[in-house]
Amino acid sequence: MAVEFSWEAQAPNVEHFQETVAKWKGRKGALMPILQDAQITFGYLPRPVMEWTAKELNIPIAEIFGVATFYSQFTFVPLGKYNISVCQGTACYVKGAEKLQDDFCEALDIEAGGTTGDGLFSLVETRCVGECSLAPVVSVNGELHPHFTKKQIKPLLKKLRSAGGNE
């Protein structure tokens, strides 16, 4: 799914991001905070924004892609309103997290790492959330749901869908 980025539609975000780049430009270690700000500001790293950033910082676009592809916090496609993660750390994995993630894929009709067509849900791959005693752990936009089971998937998605239309 190709995502069209519009500078005009993103005007307030673009202005904020340009201010961030101006603040960091010329400073050592500027790329990470700039990319983090882009991810937060736009919800992903749009290629036109990365190309503009490369020109502003006078660095090759390959360097930006190298950093952005190394760290799992960055994505090149917009995420859904609700980012669902099934922890795949050892404790969660042993307690069925892999099957649980497959169950979410089936319920949402997407692959892990994908976003539903309506833009409401993304299934974000996660290695460990550091809450092993709560395994298996599912998080939604950072909110933890401990000891999660397959039976909880449909009620959770129904709750999020109903809340998704109210904002």
C-alpha positions in Angstrom: 0.0 0.0 0.0 1.7 3.2 -1.2 1.2 6.2 1.1 0.9 9.6 -0.4 2.5 12.4 1.7 1.3 15.9 1.3 3.4 18.8 2.6 0.3 21.1 2.5 -1.9 18.7 4.4 0.8 18.4 7.0 1.5 22.1 7.3 1.4 22.5 11.1 3.5 19.3 11.5 6.0 20.4 8.9 6.5 23.7 10.6 7.1 22.0 13.9 9.5 19.5 12.3 11.5 22.2 10.5 11.9 24.0 13.8 13.3 20.8 15.3 15.7 20.3 12.5 16.9 23.9 12.8 17.4 23.4 16.5 19.6 20.3 16.0 21.3 21.2 12.7 25.1 21.2 13.0 25.1 19.4 16.4 26.8 16.1 16.9 24.3 13.2 17.3 21.5 15.2 15.7 20.1 12.5 13.5 18.4 10.3 16.2 16.5 13.1 17.9 15.4 14.4 14.5 14.2 11.0 13.3 12.4 10.5 16.7 10.7 13.8 16.3 9.7 13.0 12.7 8.2 9.6 13.9 6.2 11.4 16.6 5.2 14.3 14.5 4.1 12.4 11.4 3.4 9.0 12.9 6.0 7.4 10.5 9.0 8.5 8.5 7.7 9.8 5.1 10.3 9.5 2.3 9.9 13.2 1.3 10.6 14.2 4.9 13.7 12.0 5.0 14.9 13.4 1.7 14.4 17.0 2.9 16.2 16.2 6.1 19.2 14.7 4.2 19.5 17.9 2.3 19.2 20.1 5.4 21.8 18.1 7.3 24.0 17.7 4.2 24.2 13.9 4.7 23.4 11.1 2.3 19.8 9.7 2.4 21.4 6.3 2.8 22.7 7.4 6.2 19.2 8.3 7.3 17.8 5.0 5.9 20.7 3.1 7.7 19.7 4.6 11.0 16.0 4.3 10.5 16.1 0.7 9.4 18.4 -0.3 12.3 16.1 0.8 15.1 12.7 -0.9 15.4 11.1 2.3 16.8 10.9 3.7 13.3 8.4 2.8 10.6 8.1 3.9 7.0 4.3 3.4 6.8 1.7 5.1 9.0 0.6 3.1 12.0 -3.0 2.7 13.0 -4.8 4.6 15.7 -4.3 1.7 18.0 -0.9 0.0 18.0 -1.3 -3.5 19.4 1.9 -5.4 20.5 2.1 -8.9 21.6 5.3 -9.3 23.6 7.5 -12.0 22.2 10.1 -12.0 25.0 11.1 -15.4 26.4 8.5 -15.5 29.2 5.7 -14.4 27.0 6.7 -16.7 24.2 6.8 -19.7 26.5 3.3 -18.8 27.6 1.9 -18.8 24.1 2.6 -15.3 22.7 3.4 -16.6 19.2 -0.1 -18.2 18.9 -1.7 -15.1 20.5 0.0 -12.9 17.8 -1.3 -15.3 15.1 -4.8 -15.0 16.7 -4.6 -11.2 16.4 -3.5 -11.5 12.8 -6.5 -13.6 12.1 -8.9 -11.4 14.0 -7.6 -8.2 12.2 -7.0 -9.9 8.9 -3.4 -8.5 8.7 0.1 -9.8 9.0 2.3 -8.9 11.9 3.7 -5.5 11.2 0.6 -4.6 9.2 -2.1 -2.0 9.5 -5.8 -2.6 8.9 -7.3 -1.0 5.8 -9.4 1.4 7.8 -6.2 2.6 9.6 -7.6 1.8 13.0 -5.2 -1.0 14.1 -1.6 -1.9 13.6 0.0 -5.1 14.9 3.5 -4.0 15.9 6.1 -6.6 16.4 7.7 -6.4 19.9 10.5 -8.4 21.4 10.2 -7.7 25.1 8.3 -5.2 27.3 10.1 -6.1 30.5 7.1 -7.4 32.4 7.8 -11.1 32.4 5.8 -11.8 35.6 2.7 -10.6 33.6 3.2 -13.0 30.7 1.8 -13.1 28.1 1.5 -9.3 27.8 -0.3 -7.4 25.1 0.0 -3.6 24.9 -2.2 -1.1 23.1 -0.6 2.2 22.6 1.7 1.4 25.5 -1.1 0.4 27.9 -0.3 -3.1 29.2 -2.8 -5.9 29.3 -1.3 -8.7 31.5 -2.0 -12.4 31.3 -3.7 -11.9 28.0 -5.7 -14.8 26.4 -7.3 -15.5 23.1 -10.7 -15.0 24.7 -9.9 -11.4 25.3 -9.1 -10.5 21.7 -12.6 -9.9 20.4 -13.8 -7.9 23.4 -10.7 -5.7 23.3 -11.1 -5.1 19.5 -14.8 -4.3 19.9 -14.0 -1.9 22.7 -11.3 -0.1 20.7 -13.5 0.0 17.6 -16.4 1.6 19.5 -14.0 4.1 21.1 -12.3 4.8 17.7 -15.4 6.4 16.2 -16.0 8.6 19.2 -12.9 10.8 18.9 
